[in-house]
Every structure is written in C-alpha cells, then in structure tokens.
Amino acid sequence: MTGVLTTIHANPQVTAPDTGQYRQVGRWRTTPFQLIGGIFWAMVSAQAWRTPIAADFGQHAAAIERVKADWLHPANPLLDIPAHGSPYFTPYTVALGLLAKATGLAGWEVLKACGPLNLAVLVTGIAAFTRTLSARRWAPVLALAAFVLLWGPVHMEWSGFLGLQSLIRGVTYPSALAVGLTFHLWALTARFARPGPRPGPGPWVYAGVGVLCGLVVLIHPITALGTVIGMVALLMGRRRRWNRTATERWALAAAVAFAVAAWWPYFSVFALAGDPTVDRIHRPLYGDLWGWYGLALAGLPALFWRARRDLLDPLAVMFVLGCGVAAYGWFSGHYTYGRIFGVLLVPLQFSLAVELADVPRWTAWHRLLVPVAAVAACAGLVAQAGAVVPKRYEPVALQRVPHWPSYRWAADRIPVGDTVLAHGYVPTRALPAYGVFLVAPTWPDPSTPAAVRLRRQDAVRAYFAADATPAARFRIARAYHVTWVLTLRDEPAPADGTLAAASSVTGERLFRLGARPAPPGGPPPSGASAEAYG
C-alpha cells in the first residue's frame, strides 16, 4: 500500500507552493522528516506491539477470526449467530482474515502485525499532505508533532482519534488506516487541482483516486465523511478555473468511489446513514470539548490568518464544513457524527505547523504565535507522554492509559469458536480477540436487532444474579450453547462446571461446563429457541 502511494505521489518536478517555482529532485538526501518521522514510526510501532490487548482490539480481531473460519458467510464477530451485514467486515478485515487463513496465524497476531503498516501509511500521508501546503523542510515534522500532540489536556482514547496516547492502542484499527489514506487522498487532490501549465494526470489516475476513496468509505465510513469534506475544500480552494476535462475526471473519480462502496457484498454502507444504533455510545465525544480538543485551538489564529488572506483557503473551508457536521450531530442527537472531531482538528493543527515552519522569518505575528504554540505543545506532551515514557523515568506523574491484564491464561484453554459466558468490562472485550464467542455483545452492532441484544444482556445478568438457581443457569447455558464460564473472584462456581484455570492477577476463574450431571429441572424443551431464555 505504501509503495503504491509513494509511486502515485512521486514526481521528478515538485511544485513549491510558497514560491510557485520548481525544484529538481536529484540525489537522495536525508530530510528532517525522514529522520524524525522514521524514529517516530519505530518508537510507536514497538510500543504498540508491546501494548496488551484492550479496548476495541478484541472486536476487530474477532471479525478477522470469523472471516478466517468462513470468508463467504462469516458469523457475527461476537455472537454465535449469522452476521447479516455486519459493518465490521470491511475490506481491511476481510483482507486480514484471508491472510490469517493463508498463513495459519491467529486473528490477533495478524492484526497486531498490521500496526507498523498502518502507521507507515499515516506518517507518509501526513508528509505528503503537508508538502502541498508548504515547501519548507521542517513543515512535515511540525505537522506530525501538531497532529499527535495538539488534542486536549485530558487523556483521551478513541478509535480514529490519533493523538499519541490513543494512537498507541488504535494504530491497528481500521480507523487508523482510513485516516492515513485520507491524508494521501488530500495530497493527491491538492496536486491534481493545482493550476499550472502542465497537463493533469490521465483518467485512470482519477479512477485510482476513486478506488482509494471508496475503500476509505468501506473501511471507516465516518472518517470517509471527513475525507470527502477535505477533498471538496481542496477543490474549492485550489481549482481557480474549472474546465470540462477536470469536471469529467473528478466525476469519474466520484462514480468509481460510489461503485466500489455499493459493490461491497458484506454490508450496505449506505444503510448506515442515520442509523441510531451506536449514537448513544458516541455521546461522550461532545462531553468535554476543552479537555479533549482544547489544545488544538492554538492553531485558530493561524487558521484565521489563512482565511483572511483567502476565504476559500482549503484548510479554512475544511474546518467550517467539519464544524457543520459536528454541530449537526449535536443538535440532531446523532452523536456518531461526533467522530468527525478525529479529522476536524487537522486544519487547526496543520495551519499552525505551516506558519511555524516560516520561522525564523520573525514578524510581530510570529512573535505572538510561537509562545502560544510552545505552551500548547508542552501541555500536549505532558498529557500524551505517558504512552511512551516508562513510569520509572517520568519526571512528573503522567497520565497513562489503564493497563489491561492478559487473558491468555483463559484463551489458551478455550478452542476458537466456543462460547464463553462472562461479564465485566475487561474480559468481555479482551476474550473475543482470541476467537471465542460471547453470549451478549460488548458493543452495539447494527446488524444485530436491539431486541436480540437486550435479551442476551438480560440472560447474562440472570445467570450471574446472586439468587439464580442451578436449574435456571443450566437452561441459560444450554440455550446459548455455552461451554465455558468465566467468574469473578468472589462468585460461586457453576454447579455443572469443572475448574479449568484461574488467574493469579485478577482472581478470575474459568470453568468448563458439562462435566457434571445436569441439575434438577433438566434441559430446555427440544427445539426451544435460544432467545426464549433471557
């Protein structure tokens, strides 16, 4: 992927946007970004590999396991039922599932191994897009620093929000790849829309842009909304004279993107528009605007300065349109649109980076901007450094992501495809990474009806209720084909279970069911529906 994108961007004559002149690329020389960006890539890749399985990782690894088991008709990522159009089966997930099937690797191993690739796409995309805004050698370095540091003074971890802390865990997620491809698409759009004496690329290149855009739509639809907003803003700001050829070629790119998105057989991406299934869990994105995004406001003066010079400046237009989407999400109650904040901060971050790259051309404007940027960067570093600085070396107490315990002690005993009955925030999100099914989903999946999710959640609560009888627990386990039960430290053992393993860290215990006679009450009636026991 990175090789293809590098080839598309490569050009023996690169326009310097600041001067309008061409600089000839001769012998290869190490640039500041190649050195610092390479160190950043290696550091984050190593740290991400060492980070324990946590958060959304289990959901994505589980989807890979389902594709590995049956790529034509994969089961629901978390439940032992048909998927029926789960949006977790993206091109990214399906490709990794086929890779896991071909290599025999586990889904979590393949997903972990993709972290460096996703990070390479992201880092090179940041550099490519920044070079369309400034020819200064240090501009890409400053853009990378602004992108990972200028979020908020409060630790934040969310898929697609790639501050340094969140990036360590989320670099393997589909959203990280989608954001990286977004930067490359913006860079290509800016280059193709740039007026000049040389003819633009041929229609096949535009078709390639359409394919990339369609893939982003399928990989992470809400990020794709920001992708399209950025491309529109760049076309508005860079294309001073539209002609028939340009219109036809961009129409071709749009048509190809639509066709790619519509063709995908695993789910309908257009059915997700307006779907309220995951709105509730995205409500927190609007809960602490200053704490999560406030430091990016250091770039607001630079963005205002760009808009003052040109009302159709691409970054300014991108920011205004993005704010419109975020406002719509708030006032409509469709809080899922708050995911746009993941790319909404880019105009602020990159405007600041481009202006700072002009230093040491000191003006009164820069004398004001530099100390503001320095304070914001230091605050961002304090907020984010806990992701990479070992605790024994920290000069002050840093914010750190919670350290999740490993569940390999249980997963090594549960065959892939078996169903485990568990509750608790951590185990129900970590165990699916190893290919096991749950009784109730951890996250809402639009492909699973709300009534089914609620019945299954009620069944889990009923099983672990203090007053549940052995007969009731037996019926629930049989209804949902449960073969394993994970209990917390002080919970009693199942009446029909045999201890298989225990954790010395959390005190949790894993029991294998069916090793003892059934308790009074017997199994459920023949042919009874699993959904009847909730």
Secondary structure, 3 states (H helix, E strand, C coil): CHHHHHHHHCCCEEECCCCCCEEECCCCCCCHHHHHHHHHHHHHHHHHHHCCCCCCHHHHHHHHHHHHHCCCCCECCCECCECCCCCCCCHHHHHHHHHHHHHCCCHHHHHHHCHHHHHHHHHHHHHHHHHCCCCCCCHHHHHHHHHHHCCCCCCCCECCECCHHHHHHHCCCHHHHHHHHHHHHHHHHHHHCCCCCCCCCCHHHHHHHHHHHHHHHHHCHHHHHHHHHHHHHHHHHHCCCCCHHHHHHHHHHHHHHHHHHHHCCCCCHHHHCCCCCCCHHHHHHHCCHHHHHHHHHHHHHHHHHHHHHCCCCHHHHHHHHHHHHHHHHHHHCCHHHHHHHHHHCHHHHHHHHHHHCCCCCCCHHHHHHHHHHHHHHHHHHHHHHHHCCCHHHCCCCCCCCCCCCCCHHHHCCCCCCCEEECCCCCHHHHHHHHCCEECCCCCCCCCCCHHHHHHHHHHHHHHHCCCCCHHHHHHHHHHCCEEEEEECCCCCCCCCEEEEEECCCCCCEEEEECCCCCCCCCCCCCCCCHHHCC
